[in-house]
């Protein structure tokens, strides 16, 4: 019996701890038969199939069992070898008596940072045998260790190839550079660092949400709320599967639209660095097939197989699409099913199937005329179909506004980065605290994703009231002839819930509270603040927060007074106050409480507390017109 038939173990060579990693282009003939260590991205993975290692035969004349050990991908059967070829009846191959091992083939693409100027990435074939199979998936960034071996051509290919041989790497060890959130196991040091960040944020009057958001691309000045929206998109909400099989997605889709030079692409690039499974592509360089799936012919088995595109490779991850407005309309329609149903339906070349694309989509686009034209309506500037806009949870308009103070602070920030080679510490992070590393941010997001927050019944009325207010406000804008920046649909209500759940996750809580809903509404309304404020944006920025809060409450009181009898008292709840002040970042809960108390002391209005402890204002309709 051959030893391979009785062996109950597999042998793998583990590299030395100090073994250096080498670029793929430096692997040459001198490395044949040696262990190499390569870094790259898995682009294609074949199915796992059985590979024969010991062939078993039955000698028909004598009844004996014969065994042949197979060391390569091909072998010559015993019936074609001496002395069996002289027998009248050759031995018969018995499939049930053969020994098989698992075999899988993958393609490793060269790392982007190792590609020389003006060159395209190279690929290397990787062979997996035994238990190491199924250790990689398409889209994984790995460090592959294996033995570099030649493989002669066989059959008709050998006649054409002559003395040339193909090469491959026999995989020995796979190291994942980015572990997915579901598979990641936080170490004790990571949990200790997260606890320290929570304690330090609480002492500084901040929270983990703000600390992590400010650590996203610290070299980019400002855009604090944009970074918060991107962080909520990375964390996401809770995916719900109802008893009847209906699925409600939890991924938060974000679209950044704005003028050139506002760092949209840099923000997306930084997100791909943090996310363990991410794909970055551009709109003009991507087709509908490249985003969803293509039918390819497998070089190993010569059969037609489906090869996933960018959205399939980013399953349970993030797909960033830059220059979203440059995509063809026919290619853009392929994203509609992905964004809501999170599947891709394929019917090509006799292959009819459905692929999972549980992907968070982040897009960056420019307005229709390159820069945002305030003389035109928002719909003319955005120039995206309503069916696509309603699928984005947040559409953030980033305008390059001229401001002497803002431009000066931006210039100082950029010059500091170029002079010191590092981003200056944000004032909100506190003295001596630096931005969090991508590895620690990845650990915080992984920890937050373990929570499954739910909306309590007492918040139902508050969320419904805010949603109805958004719909009514959009109707008033249409009746007044003003263009609306977005379309408020029932999907908007689901977006509020998803953003609220993401805020609760970053608090490491399983319950959504009113502050989470208020923050979600503030971000949704603040994404269009640069348009709705118009000429009053500078006034709101320069105005004292307490005075600004009083002015907004006064305007809301006049709006309520116009819709009811003149003798009925005017009542403004805390939820309505939170809604009208949500888009102003300088109005916090403390500012609202201070404003209510100050004007209560001078008898402008009266206030009482409801059963939840929230303030309820009562204004005299006779005095509403006298407020200044």
Protein Blocks (a to p, Z undefined) as FASTA:
>chain_A
ZZklmpccdcdddddfklccddfklpcfklgoiacddddddfbdcddddddfbdcdddfk
nopacddddfbfbdcdfklpcfklmpmbdcdddfklpccdddddddddddfklpcghiac
dddddddehjlgokbcehiacdddddddddddehjllmmnomaccdddddfbdcdfbdcf
klpccdfklmmmmmmmmmmmmmnopafklmmmmmgoklbggjllmmmmmmmmmnopaddd
dfkopacdfbdcddddddehilmmmmmmmmmmmpmbdcdddfklpcfklmmoccdddfkl
opacddddfklmmgoiacddehkllpcfklmmmmmmmmmnopacddeehiacddddddcd
ddddddfkopacfkbcfklmnopafklmmmpmbdcdddddddfklmmmmmmmmmmmmmno
pacddfkloghiacddfklmmmmmmmmmmpccdddfklmmmmmmmmmmmmmmmmmmmmno
pacfbdcdfklmmmmmmmmmmmmmmnopabdcfklmmmmmmmmmmmmmmmmnmmmlmmmm
mpcfklmmmmmmmmmmmmmmmmpcfkbccdddfklmmmmmmmpmklcfklmmmmmmmmmm
nomaccdddfkopacddddfklmmmpZZ
